[in-house]
């Protein structure tokens, strides 16, 4: 069964021409996923947070490494690895790194749609805070 990403549950989605950059979580780690969204069934290229430092092109000795990695990203995505495409993918990834670092470390908890009541915190007869009582959806459990 192929993997699927629900862009409604992703932290952020940006479209750059034929490439969609989705900021999401994979195996409880932040990730940037590049998808050629106009070609059904095309492979994806993932940049995990743990490997994001390898895309640092601020030092001249790292530029060749970044170029090689961008060329590999072109090959994976099925894009011709010419200079223009390599630069474009490298720029998409490098420009997205700050967003990857700033996104929350885990997705927000999912809750059921309705509320089960309301909590009210009072102090000296005055309402200090109110909040709906909501039940979280439990994920998969293994036991």
Helices and strands as residue ranges (DSSP letters): E 12-16, E 19-26, E 29-36, E 44-48, G 49-55, G 60-62, H 63-77, H 83-102, E 118-123, E 126-132
